[in-house]
């Protein structure tokens, strides 16, 4: 008597391969994450967009005013200055953080002695809160009791560079970790072939490491740009937008409108502008760098 044939999950139909469905989670597993995103991201953004069309001081009911807040935003001279400072801060921060994080990440991906210990020490600043770091450097830069003599935060260039340095000191370890992971994925055979051809470390870095890290650099750059556009705590604690309004970036303009002038409608217009600007810039960077259609560096090897 012939035993019946039992179909298993690994059996494939003729002319094609069918992936097994054993252990595959269903859509309900994503429900907590979707609810969290809707409640803490989509709902606040939708509320900010609605408030940008209203006049509200935080008390009572918002009064719908149409595009008045947006007209005020476009004609506000502070917007041009804040936008200029924000763009300049973003560019300088990107250059400063990318160069150092890239070099540290490539170094940390090697087999140096005590590499793991030093990498852990380098990562420590990222574990601290932005507020604590800003308070620490505010004390260090105090003109009377700080370790650096002179009123660093009292000058435009000093205050700007202080913000760039403090932000880099905190976030360079995170981007170093990203570059370290990317550098470890580069096939060792590429370096071996380059060494046989007589290429030194510098030539290998520019001819192999940098091209292989282009997608890693794109991802890191998007995170840096979005982070710089939403930078706030350090500016608030270190400079409060000063001296004068020389470091008043867009998030600080939003803070002043909402929590000093109690004009939450105008503040919501600034916040909505920031969201759309950051999203549009991120999508543009992904499109230009080709990050969205990236392929594995090991493909074909």
Buried (B, 14 or more C-beta within 10 A) or exposed (E): EEEEEEEEEEEEEEEEEEEEEEEEEEEEEEEEEEEEEEEEEEEEEEEBBBBBBBBBEEEEEBEEBEEBBBEBBEEBEBBEBBBEBBBBBBEBBBEBBBEBBBEBBBBBBEEEEEBEEBBEEBBEBBEEEBEEBBBBBBEBBBEEEBEBEEBBBEBBEBBBBBBBBBBBBBBBBBBBBBBBEBBEEBEEEBBEEBEEEEBEEEEBBEEBBEEBBBBBBBBBBBBBBBBBBBBBBBBBBBBBBBBEBBBBBBBBBBBBBBEEEEBBBBBBBBBBBBBEBBEEBBEEBBEEBEBEEBEEBEEEE
